[in-house]
Amino acid sequence: MFEPFRVAVPQPVLDDLARRLELARWPEAYALDGGEDAARLDRIARLLERWRGGYEWREHEARINEHDQELVDGLHVLKAGRGPRLVLMNGWPSTLAEYLPALPLLADFEVWIVSRLGYGFSEHGLEQPGDDEHAATLVGRVLGTGRYAAHGDDFGGSVLSRLALQRPEQVAALHVCEWLEDLRADDLTPAEQAYVDGVNRWREDERGYGHVQSNRPQTLGLALDDSPLGLLAWIADKWLSWSDPACELDDDLILTTATIYWVTRTIAPSMRAYAADAPPPRGKVAVPSAVTAGLEERPPPPREWLERTYADLRDVRALERGGHFWAAETPEQFADRVKTFLAEHAQL
């Protein structure tokens, strides 16, 4: 089912948020025994103060509403530009706002930013499965017939890779910053083994959040959905941890992301993918594909590892600048990379 959509957050929701922000309690001193650093917490404190006064949601709401939007079978789709269709899909804890800085640079495409169930302005979809395979099926249904190129970050990369498996005749080319993989694979090359070991170390050091979100998503969701400071801290920690420090993320982008999660009450639904195990991918992605690894603590994969899952891998590279939220951190580089790859490898 299709219906036009426009973002219009009721004023009482914003008034309630303002009251809760004013009542938010900040600790007298930091407890830093768990490996957190004071500088990051200070940044979160500054974000809190701007959210309390100075940040104007209505300005960012109007920016979103400059573009055509639809709800199709419960999924929110924002459209911009004209030309061949390019589908963008974000991951966690992100929203469509991650791609807004890059839209003017992708004006030669008809860009569709698709938000999966439980993200942003899409429906929560709690009665449906929350795994990536089901998400790919829904996205394919929303996109309908015709050919398109696709780019995905984080969970978006996994969903669109599965979409390419499901509909190879429609996905003209695929670029991802998060790739399908099976860490249980055997007969590894030395480079692959080093990569798997590095990922396992990263999971031990950094992915405690994912363990909680896979085991207690609703319990955590109750807390984050009730406290804007808690929500901001949980989201901002990931944006600050996974981005390239040299890129100096804009405060208002982080606050827009947090505000979208708050006003749509999607923090708990968005965590469902961590608890929902998708089935292993069936076969290899056969469409022309490229992988870009952001500058994060997680090591980039060797080409032979990716070729286990992508049969027509045209390009692999690791960024020297730009991290997990690449499109927002360096939109010019992001747009240039995507456009160059599609110009060389996509038949649209």
Protein Blocks (a to p, Z undefined) as FASTA:
>chain_A
ZZdddddddfklmmmmmmmmmmpccdfbdcfknopafklmmmmmmmmmmmmnopafklmm
mmmmmpccddeehiacddededddddddddddddfklmmmmmmmmmmpccdddddehiaj
bcfklmbcfbfklmmmmmmmmnmgaddddddehjlmmmmmmmmmmmmmlmmbdcdfbdcd
dfkbghiafklmmmmmmmmmmmmmmmmmmmmmmmmmmmmmmmmmmmmklmmmmmmmmmmm
mmcfklopafklmmmmmmmmmmnopmmmmmmmmmmccdddehjdfbdcdddddddfbdcd
dfklmmmmmmblfbdcddfbdcfklmlmmmmlmmmmmmmmmmmmpcZZ
